Amino acid sequence: MTQPGPPHPHAGQCIALATDGSTIGVFVTGLLTRWEFIVRRVTSEDDSLDGAALAIIDMGLPDAEQLIAACVDRGVPVLAIAPAGQQPPGAMASIGLPIAPAALHAAVLQCLDGSGRKPIDYDAVRMLWDDPADPGYLRVAGVFIGELDRFAQNLPEFLQADDRRLLERQAHSIKGAAASVGAAQVEDAARALEAAARAGSDILLRQLATALEKTVQPTIRELDSLIRAGKV
């Protein structure tokens, strides 16, 4: 049976595949190739991730967490092959075994489309507030800017304290606040940090904290421009 191919903009993109399962490797490579992706097999964090649009990582690998941390460091989204219902910290999505072709196809596109999320998801804003120029939205956005700025300033202290429960609570709080104003990048990064605080390695935790920090200023700048425009 012919499987659906990816939308044209994704054809030809490189996907890094890390698995020590021969059958899984051949199966997934065959599907990705049929869908017009370029597949590069990797086995450790030392292998090149340059040019990869996505990494598919089998969580059965001994150094799977280190591979995820390397991907986070390089800004490469991760699709994890993991037990059903589990999404490892740092992964954008997960898929269980046995792998259904349609489910793999959908998860790959979810990761590729989601990795291009902008600081503010205006579709989400309109669903919540109807209009980004709504005075109510702008007031909430102003409060969120202050909360996000304080979080970013305190994040090194949270990490230094080595209090994972505190960091998990703080990441959860900023995740919810970000969702209320459509701050997509912050929301995604805070969700990943929350999961890592609960179950990730120290290396991954710090990589995800750095990734979150990188989303702060672009988000504040865009929200601030909306607020200033609303005051004209």
N, C-alpha and C positions, 0 to 999 in steps of 0.2 A: 504494500500500500504506500502510495506517495504521501509523505508528510508535508504539511504546510511550510513554505519558506518564510524567512523573515522579511519585514518591510525593506524596501530597496536601500534606504539609508544605512542599514546595518550590514548589508552584504559586503563581504571582503574584510570585515573587521577580525582582529586576532583575538582568540580566546585561549588563555593558558589553562591547561588541564593537569591537575595533580592527583593521581591515584596510583596505588600499587596493585590494584586489581586488574589483571590482564583482560578478563572478559568485559568488565565495566569500561576499561579504557578503550577497547576496540569498539564497543557498542556506542559509547558517547561520541567518540571521534567520528564514527561513521555517520551519525545523525547530524552532528555539527557541520561536517563537510558537505553533506547533502543539502543543508540549509545555507550553503555558500559562505561559511565562516572559515577562517584559517585557524588551524589548531596547532598549538605549541605545547608539547609535553614538558612539564617541569617536575622536579622531585624534591627540591629543597628551596629555602629562602635565598640561597646563593645563585640559583638559576635566574636568568634574565627575565624580568617582567616588562622590559621596555616595549612600548607599543601595544601592550595588551589592553583591550577594551574591557575585559572581564576575566576573572579567574574562577574556575570551578575546582573546588578543593574537597577531596574525600577526607572526612573527619576521622577515618580509620588510620590515616598516616600518623606515624609517631610525632612528627614535627608540624602537624596541621596548624596549631595555634601560631607557631613562628611564621608559617607561610601567610596566615591571615594578617599578622602584624606587619609583615613586609608589604603586603598589598595595601593596607591602610596607609602606611608610610608613603607609598607611591601614588596613592589616590586611585587604586584599581579596585572596583567593586568586586565583591565575593559572593558566589553562589555556592553554598555548602551542600555536600552530599552527607546527610546526617540521619539518625533515627527519626522516624516519623514524629512530627509534632515538636521537634527541637530545632531551634535556630541559634547556632553558636554566636557568642559575642563577636562583633566585627563583621558578620555576614549580613548582606543586604536581604538575602532570601535563602531558603533551604529546600531541598527535595529529598524524599526518602527512597528507600529501596523496596521493591523493585522499581526501577525508573520507567515511567510511562512516557513515551515520546512526546505526546501532547503536553504533559505536565512539564517536561524539560523545556520544551519550546516556549511555553508561557513564562516559565521562571527566567529563562535567558533574556527574553524581551523585557520582562519586568525590571531586571537589573540594568540592562542597557538603557532603557528609557528613564529609569529612576536616577541613574548616575548623572543625568544632565539637569537635575532639578535646580532651579534658580533660587536665590535667597528668599524671595516671596512668591508663593503660589497664589496667583491672583484668582484662579478658579476657586480655590478653597476660601479665599476672602469673600468672594461674591456669594458663595453658598452660605456663609455665616452672617455676612453684613450687607449683602446686595451690592454695595458700592464701596470701593477703597477710599472714597472721599467722604464717607459717612462720618459725621463728627464723633459719634460713639466709638467707631473703629479707631479713629485717630487718637482719641483719648486713651484707649486701651493700649494702642501701639506706643504711645509716649511712656506709659507706665512700664511696659515690657522692655523698652530701651534701657531704662534705669535698672531693672531687675537683671537683664542680661549683662549689662556692664559690670554690675557688682559680682555676678557669678563668675565672669571671666577674670576679674581681679582676684577673687578668692580661690580660684581653681588650683593654683600652685600650692596654696596653704592646705587645701583639702587633700591633695596628693601627698604632701609632706607629712601630714598627720597620720597617714596610713590607716585611716578609718573608713573602711569600705562601706559600712552601713550609712555613714553620713554622706559619702559621695553618691551612693545609690539614691538616697532621698533627694539630694540636691539636683542630681541629673533628672530624676523623675519629675520634680517640680518645674524645672526649666523646660522640659519636654512638653508638659501640659500647657505652660504659658505660651510657648512657641506655637502650638497648635491653634491657640485662640486668636492669633494674628496672622496665621498662614505663613509663619517663618519656617519654610520647609527644610532648608539645610540645617538649621539649628535643631529642629525637631528630630530629624534623622540621626544627627550626630549625638544628640543627648540620649536618644533611645539606645544607640549602640554603647555609649558610655555607661548607661544604667545597667545594661546586661553584663558588661565586662566587670563592673564593680561587684556584681553578684557572683560571677563564675569565671572570669577571665584571668589570665596570667598578668603579672606586674608589667611585663613588657607591652602586652596588648593594651592594658589599661592606659599606660602613658601615651602610646601611639594614638589611641582614640581621643584622649584628652587634647592632644595637639591638633587632631583633626577638627575637634569641636571649636577650639580657639580660632582656627582659620576661618570659620563661618561667621564669627562675631562681627567684625568690622564691616564686611559687605552687607550684612543684614541691618546693622544700625544705620549705615549710610542710606540704604534704600528706604527704610522706614522714616528716617529723618527728612528725606526729600519729599515724601508723601505728606508729612506733617507740615512742612514749610509751604508746600503748594496749597494745602488746605487753608492756610491762613491768609493767602493772597486775596 
